């Protein structure tokens, strides 16, 4: 039996944390649940991470980076093919949230956790996640030719899609009527 290195185990914890936090949120997920999913003890979990907030932060960072990578790859592909970057990034994101809904749910949990931390006076937590989100914004802004209005519109449209999908609106629901049909999940 091959033993995992601490870095491999840490990676397992991040993946498990995304799954668990995407389902239960920050307050509804215990470190015990994450440790069980990975197959380690809680004391070992805390040798890898300073605490629950550190685990959540790494899971949220990973989620942001994964979404940013999806946008970057779609933008790079669009530039290479001479296609409209906005359409390529939108389609790539739709594929991501259809194929890996945990990413979408983790994003939504991240927004709730930052809001709650800010309300409780913890600004450092939000600062770290805002920095990751701004990297995503910068990739989209570059793809939009540094047009702040288009960047804002693209991300606002995406956020509305996130909310509707998170709330379980089916593709045939009337709430999707104002969307381009390619933006609707499952189409």
C-alpha positions in Angstrom: 0.0 0.0 0.0 1.4 3.4 -1.1 1.1 6.1 1.5 0.0 9.6 0.4 2.3 12.5 1.0 1.1 15.4 3.2 0.6 17.4 0.0 -1.5 14.7 -1.6 -3.6 14.4 1.6 -4.0 18.1 1.7 -5.3 18.0 -1.9 -7.7 15.3 -0.8 -9.0 17.5 2.0 -9.5 20.4 -0.3 -11.6 18.3 -2.7 -13.6 16.8 0.1 -14.1 20.3 1.6 -15.5 21.6 -1.7 -18.0 18.7 -1.7 -19.0 19.1 2.0 -19.1 22.9 2.1 -21.0 23.1 -1.2 -23.7 21.0 0.5 -23.8 22.3 4.0 -22.2 25.7 3.9 -19.6 27.0 6.4 -21.6 26.7 9.5 -23.4 23.5 8.5 -20.3 21.5 7.8 -18.1 20.0 10.5 -14.4 19.3 10.2 -15.3 15.8 11.4 -17.4 15.3 8.3 -14.5 16.4 6.1 -12.0 14.2 8.0 -14.3 11.2 7.6 -14.7 11.8 3.8 -10.9 11.9 3.4 -10.3 9.0 5.8 -8.2 10.9 8.4 -8.6 11.9 12.0 -9.5 15.4 13.0 -6.1 15.9 14.7 -4.4 15.0 11.4 -6.7 17.4 9.5 -5.5 20.1 11.9 -1.9 19.3 11.2 -2.6 20.0 7.5 -4.8 23.2 8.1 -4.9 25.7 10.9 -8.6 25.2 11.4 -12.0 25.1 9.7 -11.8 28.6 8.3 -8.4 27.8 6.7 -10.0 24.7 5.1 -12.9 26.7 3.8 -10.6 29.4 2.5 -8.6 26.9 0.5 -11.7 25.2 -0.8 -13.1 28.6 -1.9 -9.8 29.7 -3.4 -9.7 26.5 -5.4 -13.2 27.0 -6.6 -12.4 30.6 -7.7 -9.3 29.4 -9.4 -11.1 26.6 -11.3 -13.7 29.1 -12.6 -11.0 31.6 -13.5 -9.1 28.8 -15.4 -12.3 27.9 -17.3 -12.7 31.5 -18.4 -9.0 31.8 -19.3 -9.0 28.6 -21.4 -12.2 29.6 -23.1 -10.8 33.1 -23.8 -7.5 31.7 -25.1 -9.4 29.2 -27.3 -11.7 32.0 -28.7 -8.7 34.2 -29.4 -7.0 31.3 -31.3 -10.2 30.5 -33.2 -11.2 34.1 -33.8 -14.5 33.5 -32.0 -16.5 35.9 -29.7 -14.8 35.5 -26.3 -17.9 36.3 -24.4 -19.9 33.5 -26.0 -17.0 31.0 -25.5 -16.6 31.9 -21.9 -20.3 31.7 -21.2 -20.6 28.3 -22.9 -17.5 27.1 -20.9 -19.0 28.3 -17.7 -22.4 26.7 -18.4 -20.6 23.4 -19.1 -18.7 23.7 -15.8 -21.8 24.3 -13.7 -23.7 21.5 -15.5 -20.8 19.0 -15.3 -19.6 20.0 -11.8 -22.5 21.6 -9.8 -20.4 21.6 -6.6 -18.4 24.5 -8.1 -21.6 26.5 -8.4 -22.8 25.6 -4.9 -19.4 26.3 -3.4 -19.4 29.8 -5.0 -22.8 30.5 -3.5 -21.6 29.2 -0.1 -18.5 31.4 -0.4 -20.6 34.6 -0.9 -22.7 33.7 2.2 -19.6 32.9 4.3 -17.9 36.2 3.4 -21.0 38.2 4.1 -21.4 36.5 7.5 -17.7 37.0 8.3 -17.9 40.7 7.3 -21.0 41.2 9.5 -19.1 39.7 12.4 -16.1 42.0 11.8 -13.8 39.5 10.2 -12.5 41.4 7.2 -9.4 39.4 6.5 -11.4 36.3 5.4 -13.4 38.4 2.9 -10.2 40.2 1.7 -8.6 36.9 0.8 -11.6 35.7 -1.2 -12.1 39.1 -2.8 -8.6 38.9 -4.1 -9.3 35.5 -5.8 -12.6 36.9 -7.2 -10.7 39.9 -8.7 -8.4 37.6 -10.5 -11.4 36.1 -12.2 -12.8 39.6 -12.9 -9.4 40.6 -14.5 -9.5 37.6 -16.8 -13.0 38.4 -17.9 -12.1 42.1 -18.3 -9.2 41.3 -20.5 -11.4 39.0 -22.6 -13.9 41.9 -23.0 -11.1 44.2 -24.3 -10.8 46.0 -21.0 -14.4 47.2 -21.4 -15.6 47.6 -17.8 -19.3 47.8 -18.8 -19.2 44.6 -20.8 -17.3 42.9 -18.0 -19.9 43.9 -15.5 -22.7 42.9 -17.7 -21.2 39.5 -18.4 -20.6 38.8 -14.7 -24.0 40.1 -13.7 -25.7 37.9 -16.2 -23.6 35.0 -14.9 -24.6 35.7 -11.3 -28.2 35.8 -12.2 -27.8 32.4 -13.8 -26.0 31.2 -10.7 -28.9 32.3 -8.5 -31.6 30.7 -10.8 -29.7 27.4 -11.1 -29.1 27.4 -7.3 -32.7 27.9 -6.6 -33.6 25.0 -8.9 -35.5 26.8 -11.7 -35.9 24.2 -14.5 -34.9 25.1 -18.1 -38.5 25.3 -19.2 -39.5 27.7 -16.4 -40.8 31.2 -17.5 -38.0 32.9 -15.5 -35.6 31.9 -18.3 -37.7 33.6 -21.0 -35.4 36.6 -21.2 -32.3 34.6 -21.6 -30.6 33.5 -24.8 -31.6 29.8 -24.9 -27.9 28.8 -24.9 -27.5 30.3 -21.5 -30.1 28.0 -19.9 -28.8 24.9 -18.1 -29.5 21.7 -19.9 -29.9 23.3 -23.3 
